[in-house]
């Protein structure tokens, strides 16, 4: 399978090169030239498969020719062996025909583990085969960083540098990153917000001259296609558990960077009968504003109790726009230039297609806290703030009560004790056993100015692998 850039001016690549390249040289994001499509009969035949077996079925067409079937099965097995629940992605019912898909059973308690445990093991396999050393550089609004570090920490061929916004992630999120003390793990607290971190990563990928000649950058943010690919699996897993393909299913996704819900869109295109996809945002509501009022403009970033969604530049939305504009790279380049200047507006045809595919809803902190409180009082089920936003959006936009609504639980509530306390809990939710001593562990990180030269110099001087 070949992969092409959303901006139309980069050469097509195979899977292995796409994983190691990340951002396309024309500034675009790689997408498959064609998507695999599964018949309803084939999907129905997967009903009894384990999560790992299902992951192989869905991912194999994307990696064809780059990784053998036996190698892919081994990578998948290793990726999910560290998850704490045998179901990998268990479903919990919170109301009639309403379900929570728990995507926080991995080692860092967030949905990012699904993609980054897989990507880490995949990179280890590919780099060993190529006898190549690389530098992984990523930005995090909270969860990506710890999941990426956990996935890459044991790979001898990787130096990993993660930028997080200084004092703008929760204490648990920070400590999950900064208490990993392997020599090849480097945490940078950037004096800025998440978008500053993300912009710095993108700029560094555009000009890698600060690195030695024998090194290249590899992306672990959701610009890396392998991450999106891995996330498609849990939509099929939940759908099959609830009766698909014999009946449709709907999903509500708390999202900032659009990667997680884009995977749901791909699952729909690949044959899963999805009736409704709900974009759930916090007060940083650029995706909701775009869909509801064609207002995709940058506004000041707000610091909220759901920090993983405190994002104003939704990188993966470009992949969606590519399809909405019939894969016209020239139009996407123009739109991205408009947005770089502050705002872009979709034409009526593209906006109409988007509204057919997605619903959207914005939830502020006060409403989110009410949802956590109400659900706990009714069910004794404790949610994290991002999951609560997804659930509220689902309830407000749901079109059909007879179709199961699945809300993606993107993080464990223990990662966000401030929100949980403000929602009325007397004590902080307990961390799982393997993380119980997190606040006693030694931390190591560097606070750096929001200056690309300073950050790139730090990276170049601290290579260990």
C-alpha positions as CSV (number, residue, x, y, z in Angstrom):
1,X,0.0,0.0,0.0
2,X,1.2,3.5,-0.9
3,X,0.7,6.7,1.1
4,X,0.2,10.2,-0.3
5,X,0.5,13.7,1.2
6,X,-2.6,15.8,1.9
7,X,-0.9,18.7,0.1
8,X,-0.1,16.8,-3.1
9,X,3.5,17.7,-3.6
10,X,5.4,14.9,-1.9
11,X,6.3,11.6,-3.3
12,X,4.2,8.6,-2.4
13,X,5.8,6.3,0.2
14,X,5.4,2.8,1.4
15,X,4.4,2.0,5.0
16,X,7.9,1.7,6.5
17,X,9.0,5.0,5.1
18,X,5.7,6.7,6.2
19,X,6.2,5.5,9.8
20,X,9.8,6.9,9.9
21,X,9.0,10.1,8.0
22,X,6.0,11.5,9.9
23,X,5.3,14.9,8.3
24,X,5.5,15.0,4.5
25,X,8.2,17.2,3.0
26,X,5.5,19.5,1.5
27,X,4.1,20.1,5.0
28,X,1.2,17.7,4.6
29,X,0.1,14.6,6.4
30,X,0.3,11.1,4.9
31,X,-2.8,9.1,4.2
32,X,-3.4,5.8,2.4
33,X,-3.8,6.1,-1.3
34,X,-6.8,3.7,-0.9
35,X,-8.6,2.4,2.2
36,X,-9.3,-1.3,2.7
37,X,-13.0,-2.0,2.8
38,X,-14.5,-5.0,4.6
39,X,-17.8,-6.6,3.7
40,X,-20.5,-7.0,6.3
41,X,-20.1,-10.8,6.2
42,X,-16.4,-10.5,6.9
43,X,-16.9,-8.1,9.8
44,X,-19.6,-10.4,11.2
45,X,-17.1,-13.3,11.1
46,X,-14.8,-11.3,13.5
47,X,-17.4,-11.3,16.4
48,X,-15.5,-13.8,18.6
49,X,-12.0,-12.5,18.1
50,X,-9.8,-11.2,20.9
51,X,-8.6,-7.6,20.7
52,X,-5.2,-8.7,19.4
53,X,-6.7,-11.0,16.8
54,X,-9.0,-8.2,15.6
55,X,-6.1,-5.7,15.5
56,X,-4.3,-8.0,13.1
57,X,-7.2,-8.3,10.8
58,X,-7.7,-4.5,10.6
59,X,-4.0,-3.4,10.4
60,X,-2.6,-6.1,8.1
61,X,-3.8,-4.4,4.8
62,X,-2.1,-1.2,5.8
63,X,1.3,-2.7,6.4
64,X,1.3,-5.2,3.5
65,X,4.8,-5.7,2.2
66,X,6.6,-3.9,5.0
67,X,6.1,-6.3,7.9
68,X,5.3,-10.0,7.7
69,X,2.1,-11.4,9.2
70,X,4.2,-13.2,11.8
71,X,6.1,-10.0,12.7
72,X,2.9,-8.0,12.9
73,X,1.2,-10.5,15.2
74,X,4.3,-10.4,17.5
75,X,4.3,-6.6,17.6
76,X,0.6,-6.5,18.4
77,X,1.0,-9.1,21.1
78,X,3.9,-7.2,22.7
79,X,2.1,-3.9,22.5
80,X,-1.0,-5.0,24.4
81,X,0.6,-7.4,26.9
82,X,1.1,-4.5,29.4
83,X,-2.7,-3.6,29.5
84,X,-4.3,-4.2,32.9
85,X,-7.6,-5.6,31.7
86,X,-7.9,-8.8,29.7
87,X,-10.5,-7.3,27.4
88,X,-8.0,-4.5,26.6
89,X,-10.9,-2.1,25.8
90,X,-13.8,-3.0,28.1
91,X,-17.3,-1.5,27.9
92,X,-19.2,-0.2,30.9
93,X,-22.9,0.7,30.8
94,X,-24.0,4.0,32.3
95,X,-27.6,4.3,31.1
96,X,-30.0,2.6,28.7
97,X,-28.1,1.9,25.5
98,X,-25.3,4.2,26.6
99,X,-21.8,2.8,27.1
100,X,-18.4,3.9,28.2
101,X,-15.5,2.4,26.2
102,X,-12.6,2.3,28.7
103,X,-9.5,3.2,26.8
104,X,-7.3,3.8,29.9
105,X,-6.3,0.3,30.8
106,X,-2.8,0.7,29.3
107,X,0.4,1.4,31.3
108,X,-0.1,5.2,31.3
109,X,-3.8,5.3,31.9
110,X,-4.8,7.0,28.7
111,X,-6.1,6.1,25.2
112,X,-2.8,7.1,23.7
113,X,-1.4,3.8,24.9
114,X,-3.3,2.0,22.2
115,X,-1.4,3.7,19.5
116,X,1.9,4.4,21.2
117,X,2.5,1.0,22.6
118,X,2.0,-0.4,19.1
119,X,4.1,2.4,17.5
120,X,7.0,2.0,20.0
121,X,7.3,-1.7,19.3
122,X,6.9,-1.2,15.6
123,X,9.7,1.4,15.6
124,X,11.9,-0.9,17.6
125,X,11.4,-3.6,15.0
126,X,12.0,-1.4,12.0
127,X,15.0,0.4,13.4
128,X,16.7,-2.8,14.4
129,X,16.1,-4.2,10.9
130,X,17.6,-1.1,9.3
131,X,20.4,-0.7,12.0
132,X,19.3,3.0,12.3
133,X,19.3,5.4,15.2
134,X,16.6,8.2,15.3
135,X,15.4,11.1,17.4
136,X,11.7,11.0,18.4
137,X,10.4,14.5,19.0
138,X,6.8,15.1,20.2
139,X,4.6,17.6,21.8
140,X,2.0,16.7,24.4
141,X,-1.0,18.4,26.1
142,X,-0.8,15.7,28.8
143,X,-1.2,12.1,27.7
144,X,0.8,11.6,24.5
145,X,4.1,12.3,26.2
146,X,3.9,9.6,28.8
147,X,2.5,7.0,26.4
148,X,5.2,7.8,23.9
149,X,7.9,7.6,26.5
150,X,6.6,4.3,27.8
151,X,6.5,2.9,24.2
152,X,10.0,4.0,23.3
153,X,12.0,3.9,26.6
154,X,13.4,0.4,26.0
155,X,14.5,1.0,22.4
156,X,18.3,1.3,22.1
157,X,18.0,3.1,18.8
158,X,15.8,6.0,19.9
159,X,16.4,9.2,21.8
160,X,13.0,10.6,22.7
161,X,12.4,14.3,23.5
162,X,8.9,15.3,24.6
163,X,7.8,18.9,25.0
164,X,5.0,19.7,27.4
165,X,3.6,23.2,28.3
166,X,5.2,24.3,31.6
167,X,2.7,24.2,34.5
168,X,-0.2,23.4,32.1
169,X,-0.5,19.6,32.6
170,X,-1.7,17.9,35.7
171,X,0.8,16.7,38.3
172,X,0.1,13.1,37.5
173,X,0.5,13.7,33.8
174,X,3.8,15.5,34.4
175,X,5.2,12.9,36.8
176,X,4.3,10.0,34.5
177,X,6.8,11.6,32.0
178,X,9.4,13.1,34.2
179,X,10.0,10.1,36.5
180,X,11.2,7.9,33.7
181,X,14.9,8.2,34.2
182,X,16.4,6.2,31.3
183,X,19.3,8.0,29.6
184,X,17.5,8.2,26.2
185,X,14.4,9.9,27.7
186,X,14.4,13.7,27.7
187,X,11.5,15.9,29.0
188,X,11.3,19.6,28.1
189,X,8.9,21.9,29.9
190,X,8.3,24.7,27.4
191,X,7.4,28.1,28.7
192,X,4.3,28.3,26.5
193,X,1.1,26.5,25.7
194,X,0.5,23.2,23.8
195,X,0.2,24.9,20.4
196,X,3.6,26.5,21.0
197,X,5.0,23.0,21.6
198,X,3.3,21.5,18.6
199,X,4.4,24.4,16.3
200,X,8.0,23.9,17.4
201,X,7.9,20.2,16.6
202,X,6.4,20.9,13.2
203,X,9.1,23.5,12.5
204,X,11.8,21.1,13.6
205,X,10.6,18.5,11.2
206,X,10.6,21.0,8.4
207,X,14.3,21.8,9.0
208,X,16.4,19.1,10.7
209,X,19.8,20.7,10.1
210,X,20.3,21.0,13.9
211,X,20.8,17.2,14.1
212,X,23.9,15.2,13.2
213,X,23.9,13.9,9.6
214,X,23.3,10.3,10.7
215,X,20.1,11.2,12.6
216,X,16.5,12.0,11.5
217,X,13.4,13.0,13.4
218,X,10.5,10.5,13.8
219,X,7.1,11.7,14.9
220,X,5.0,10.1,17.6
221,X,2.3,12.7,17.6
222,X,-0.9,11.8,15.7
223,X,0.6,13.1,12.5
224,X,2.3,9.6,12.4
225,X,-0.1,7.4,10.3
226,X,0.6,4.3,12.4
227,X,-1.1,5.9,15.4
228,X,-4.3,6.6,13.5
229,X,-4.2,3.0,12.1
230,X,-4.0,1.5,15.5
231,X,-6.9,3.6,16.8
232,X,-9.3,2.3,14.2
233,X,-9.3,-1.1,15.9
234,X,-11.2,-0.2,19.1
235,X,-14.1,1.2,17.1
236,X,-14.6,-2.2,15.4
237,X,-14.1,-3.9,18.8
238,X,-16.8,-1.9,20.5
239,X,-19.1,-2.1,17.5
240,X,-18.8,-5.9,17.4
241,X,-19.4,-6.2,21.1
242,X,-22.7,-4.3,20.7
243,X,-24.1,-6.2,17.7
244,X,-22.4,-4.7,14.7
245,X,-22.6,-5.2,11.8
246,X,-26.2,-6.5,12.3
247,X,-27.1,-3.2,13.9
248,X,-25.4,0.3,13.7
249,X,-23.6,2.0,16.6
250,X,-22.8,5.6,17.4
251,X,-19.7,7.1,19.1
252,X,-19.0,10.3,21.0
253,X,-15.3,11.3,21.1
254,X,-13.7,14.0,23.3
255,X,-11.2,15.4,21.0
256,X,-8.7,18.3,20.5
257,X,-6.4,17.2,17.8
258,X,-9.0,15.3,15.8
259,X,-6.9,12.1,15.5
260,X,-9.1,9.9,17.7
261,X,-12.4,10.8,15.9
262,X,-10.7,10.6,12.5
263,X,-10.0,7.0,13.3
264,X,-13.7,6.5,13.8
265,X,-14.5,8.2,10.5
266,X,-12.0,5.7,8.8
267,X,-13.7,2.8,10.6
268,X,-17.0,3.9,9.0
269,X,-15.5,4.1,5.6
270,X,-14.0,0.7,6.0
271,X,-17.4,-0.9,6.6
272,X,-18.3,-0.5,10.3
273,X,-22.0,0.7,10.3
274,X,-21.6,3.9,12.4
275,X,-24.7,6.0,12.5
276,X,-23.4,9.1,14.3
277,X,-19.9,10.5,15.2
278,X,-20.0,13.3,17.8
279,X,-17.1,15.7,18.1
280,X,-17.0,16.7,21.8
281,X,-14.9,19.8,22.7
282,X,-14.2,21.9,25.8
283,X,-14.1,25.7,25.8
284,X,-11.3,25.5,23.2
285,X,-14.0,24.8,20.7
286,X,-12.5,25.4,17.2
287,X,-13.8,22.1,15.8
288,X,-17.3,22.8,17.1
289,X,-17.2,26.4,15.8
290,X,-16.1,25.2,12.4
291,X,-18.8,22.6,12.1
292,X,-21.7,24.7,13.6
293,X,-20.8,28.1,12.2
294,X,-18.0,27.7,9.6
295,X,-15.7,29.6,12.0
296,X,-12.2,27.9,12.0
297,X,-10.3,30.8,13.4
298,X,-7.6,30.9,16.0
299,X,-8.7,32.3,19.4
300,X,-6.8,32.7,22.7
301,X,-6.2,29.3,24.2
302,X,-8.1,28.7,27.5
303,X,-6.6,26.7,30.3
304,X,-9.3,24.2,31.4
305,X,-9.9,21.3,33.7
306,X,-9.6,19.0,30.7
307,X,-6.1,20.0,29.6
308,X,-5.6,17.2,27.0
309,X,-8.1,19.1,24.9
310,X,-6.6,22.6,25.4
311,X,-5.7,22.7,21.7
312,X,-6.4,25.4,19.0
313,X,-4.6,23.8,16.1
314,X,-6.1,20.4,15.4
315,X,-3.5,18.8,13.2
316,X,-5.4,15.8,12.0
317,X,-8.3,17.9,10.8
318,X,-6.2,18.4,7.6
319,X,-6.6,14.7,6.9
320,X,-10.4,15.2,7.1
321,X,-10.3,18.2,4.9
322,X,-8.4,16.3,2.3
323,X,-11.4,13.9,1.9
324,X,-14.0,16.7,2.2
325,X,-12.3,18.4,-0.7
326,X,-12.1,15.2,-2.8
327,X,-8.4,14.8,-2.2
328,X,-7.4,18.0,-3.9
329,X,-3.9,18.9,-2.5
330,X,-3.9,22.4,-4.0
331,X,-7.1,23.3,-2.2
332,X,-5.7,22.0,1.1
333,X,-2.5,24.0,0.7
334,X,-4.6,27.1,0.2
335,X,-6.7,26.4,3.3
336,X,-3.7,25.7,5.5
337,X,-2.2,29.0,4.3
338,X,-5.4,30.8,5.2
339,X,-5.4,29.2,8.7
340,X,-1.7,30.1,9.2
341,X,-2.9,33.7,8.8
342,X,-5.6,33.2,11.5
343,X,-8.7,31.7,9.9
344,X,-10.0,29.5,7.2
345,X,-13.6,29.0,5.9
346,X,-14.9,25.8,4.3
347,X,-16.8,26.0,1.1
348,X,-20.5,25.0,1.2
349,X,-20.0,21.6,-0.4
350,X,-17.2,20.6,2.1
351,X,-19.1,22.0,5.1
352,X,-22.3,20.1,4.1
353,X,-20.3,16.8,3.8
354,X,-18.8,17.5,7.3
355,X,-22.2,18.0,8.8
356,X,-23.5,14.8,7.3
357,X,-20.6,12.9,8.9
358,X,-20.4,14.6,12.3
359,X,-22.3,16.2,15.1
360,X,-20.5,18.5,17.5
361,X,-21.0,20.1,21.0
362,X,-19.1,22.3,23.4
363,X,-18.9,21.7,27.1
364,X,-17.4,24.1,29.6
365,X,-15.8,23.3,33.0
366,X,-19.0,24.0,35.1
367,X,-21.2,21.7,33.0
368,X,-18.4,19.0,32.8
369,X,-18.2,19.0,36.7
370,X,-22.0,18.6,36.9
371,X,-21.8,15.5,34.6
372,X,-19.1,13.8,36.7
373,X,-21.2,14.5,39.8
374,X,-24.5,13.3,38.3
375,X,-23.2,10.1,36.8
376,X,-21.4,9.2,40.0
377,X,-24.5,9.8,42.1
378,X,-26.6,7.7,39.7
379,X,-24.2,4.8,39.0
380,X,-21.1,5.2,41.3
381,X,-19.1,5.3,38.1
382,X,-16.3,8.0,38.3
383,X,-15.2,9.6,35.0
384,X,-12.3,11.8,34.1
385,X,-13.2,15.3,32.8
386,X,-12.6,14.5,29.1
387,X,-14.9,11.5,29.3
388,X,-17.6,13.6,31.0
389,X,-17.4,16.1,28.1
390,X,-17.9,13.2,25.6
391,X,-20.9,11.9,27.6
392,X,-22.6,15.3,27.8
393,X,-22.1,15.9,24.1
394,X,-23.5,12.5,23.3
395,X,-26.6,13.1,25.4
396,X,-27.2,16.6,23.8
397,X,-26.8,15.6,20.2
398,X,-28.0,12.0,20.1
399,X,-30.4,11.3,17.3
400,X,-31.6,7.8,18.0
401,X,-32.2,6.1,21.3
402,X,-32.5,2.7,19.7
403,X,-28.8,2.8,18.5
404,X,-26.1,2.1,21.1
405,X,-24.1,5.3,22.0
406,X,-20.5,4.6,22.9
407,X,-18.6,7.4,24.7
408,X,-14.8,7.0,24.5
409,X,-13.2,7.2,28.0
410,X,-9.9,8.7,27.1
411,X,-8.2,8.7,30.6
412,X,-8.4,7.3,34.1
413,X,-9.9,9.8,36.6
414,X,-6.8,9.5,38.8
415,X,-4.9,11.6,36.2
416,X,-7.1,14.6,36.9
417,X,-7.7,14.8,40.7
418,X,-8.4,18.6,40.6
419,X,-11.5,18.1,38.5
420,X,-12.6,15.1,40.5
421,X,-12.4,17.0,43.7
422,X,-14.2,20.0,42.3
423,X,-17.0,17.6,41.2
424,X,-17.6,16.7,44.8
425,X,-15.4,13.7,45.6
426,X,-13.9,13.8,49.1
427,X,-10.7,12.1,48.2
428,X,-8.5,11.9,45.1
429,X,-9.1,8.8,43.0
430,X,-6.5,6.1,43.7
431,X,-3.8,5.4,41.2
432,X,-3.5,1.8,40.1
433,X,-1.1,-0.4,42.0
434,X,1.7,-0.1,39.4
435,X,1.7,3.6,39.8
436,X,0.9,4.0,43.5
437,X,4.4,5.4,44.4
438,X,4.3,8.0,41.6
439,X,4.6,11.0,43.9
440,X,7.6,9.5,45.7
441,X,9.6,9.0,42.5
442,X,12.5,11.2,41.4
443,X,11.7,13.7,38.6
444,X,14.0,14.9,35.8
445,X,13.1,17.6,33.3
446,X,14.4,20.8,31.8
447,X,12.4,24.1,31.7
448,X,13.3,25.9,28.5
449,X,12.3,29.2,26.9
450,X,9.8,29.2,24.1
451,X,12.6,29.6,21.6
452,X,13.2,27.1,18.8
453,X,17.0,27.7,18.8
454,X,17.3,27.0,22.5
455,X,15.3,23.8,22.2
456,X,17.1,22.5,19.1
457,X,20.5,23.2,20.7
458,X,19.4,21.2,23.8
459,X,18.3,18.3,21.7
460,X,21.6,18.2,19.7
461,X,23.7,18.3,22.8
462,X,22.0,15.6,24.7
463,X,21.8,12.6,22.3
464,X,22.5,9.4,24.1
465,X,21.5,6.5,21.9
